[in-house]
Amino acid sequence: MVKRKLGALEKVEADLPNLQHKIRRDPKSYVEDFRAQHYQYESHREIFMAAPSSSTDTGIISLRELIDFIAHVADCYPEITKEFPQQLIDMLSQHHLVLESELREKIVGSLVLLRKKDIIDSATLLQTLFPVLISTPSKTLRALLFQKILMDLRTANSKTANHKLNKTMQTVLFNLVTSDRTSSKGLWAIKITRELWKRQIWADAKAVEVMKEASLSSNEKVTVGGVRFFLGGDKEREEMEDESSDEETIDLGRVKHQVGINKKTRKKSRAVEKAKQTVKKKERKKNQPHPLNFSALHLLHDPQGFAESLFYKHLHNTKSGLNLEQKLLVLQLVSRLVGLHQLHIMQLYSYFQKYLTPRQPSVTSFLASLAQATHDLVPPDVLEPLVQKIANEFVSEASAAEVCSAGLNAIREICVRQPLAMNETLLQDLVMYRKSKDKGVVMAARGLLSLYRDVAADMLKRRDRGKDASMGLRSGERKEKRFGEQDAGGIEGLELLGNWKEEERRKKRIEKGLPSDAEDDEENEEDNWAAWNVEDDEDSDDSGGWINVESDAEIDMSDSDDEKTDRPSKKAKQSEEKEKGEADAEAAKEEARKKALHLATTQILTPADLAKLAELRTEASVDALLGSKHRQGQNSNSARHKDDPLTAAEIEGLAALSAGKLTREEKIAHAKEGKTDRNDHKSVTAKRKERKEAEGKSTTNKEKARRKNFMMTLGKAKSKGKRSLVETRNVLKAHQDRARRGGKRGNLGN
């Protein structure tokens, strides 16, 4: 009897896929067959719901197959299956702890299938799966549910953003984190938010608020997850965007070549069409404006309150359960917030005092965090003791070279952000380390010296200032900034654009044979052209008129020795020349400022002007970095964007490139960083060969013969040696004929 029942059951299971295909083709003809299968499903479900834990394997297998069958054809009979989705939801929600694993996965898959068929909506599916996700102890089920939730959210936001669903889900995650701050369930909120942030599905302030609350959790794992999001979430998003753009790159020439040399089929034709569409899509994306993606740190509603809460809860609190590594992560986040938003947490700087010693583990991370927490609105009185302690603890002749260079680099990074934290006596002492024997110390000291040549050259001795700084001090162009002083607003580098436009107009005038030194602004250029003859006449009159000379009283024609003693001394002449140079430089600076102001207030910058302005800014910054004589006052030490984090490796300097920390490949890559690409110097033949290989094309027979294994050519070589003179003559004659014809096939044009 049992064998007979099992055989009948196997027959029913084998008929279900066949019946499914028949129903999909003609639902009306097989409605009675579906009712029979649905009745079996109802009976199996009632038996299972009565005793879920004591169900037999046979009943579970039948129920699983029937659930799968009904889920695939539920859209064909909506009236009969209107209770089916709710039944699956009740089975999963109430009995997911005792359900058999395959049956449980089948129920989840069926609910997702019903969502694809629009029988249930996304909100219903997520409200069913998410509570099970945070409560089930099964690792496999958690992984499955997490994948399905992410997939559904991505599908719901694929065409346009589903704001209603996103807001509902974000509220659920926010309540999950804030309801119980000691629970580890908030990890699921972090995982979901971080994944959707990386894929740019969620990029609003509500998602950031979820991660903000997670960072303030009392659970260590949840706290670290939230902090890591703020420190690395934006970088993950950029990497994800770069990978997606790389995936779309396709070589259309190679695809066409492969299709051309192989048998033409519909599949290959579709592949070519798909490749064309991908290329067109990529070209359209190039022309589209780049989406404005704000950093998570910029979307915070109250950065001051958030930074204070993080500091006092996790760092200043002695009862905090975080270890040193976790505290360092929190400290990095607090310091980035302080530096980015220019916040004020005065106790933060006294917190650093006990950690600024070379014996402290991860001391370079503490130094990097201190530098990040510095900005130009921090009082110098607060930073000066810290700089003095770093100099005393790290920078001395008795310290190791790595320790000394790390201290100098840290001091430089602090002074880049707040130059007033340094006093003149300490600066003179630190600059002397540029004569050290260690390269890392020399580079760190030179970096500090070059910084103060730009920002406060008067603090340096005259021999250390350099030519540009000395000239800038003499002309008054470089002045020490006061505390809290801000630069006047304006368009950066606009004077560069004005000078470039003036140079272009001068070149055009020279090409037309007109005077190159005429001053003609764009607004009165037509008036100048109209009055050209008048100006010409005036110039001719001036050229033939009287010349003003000095009066007789002003001309000194005496050569007597007595009068020579009354002439101004050499120092007096130098002082006069110095004053004249300062006046000329100040006048030139004022003239450039007026031109830039005139350009900004009288003209509308076109897209071409903005592109040229960006190009000129780049050239000016490159000149500044290379130490060009045309420096525009750019500071190479502050070239880093304020959004970019400062890492411990930058504080370590050359010590990070020691043999124990880098592999051979990394050393080679670091050595090749600043060098030009060798592909630019390859021969035409080598470049053609690389291009053919990239396109998937084959080599010539001559190249193949050259690379052929010697043993494969041995037989042919032996046969050549056995040829008679007549055979050799015929072979050579045939070779000459082929060469004359243009190859084996011959030149078709001849």
Disulfide bonds with the S-S distance in Angstrom:
none
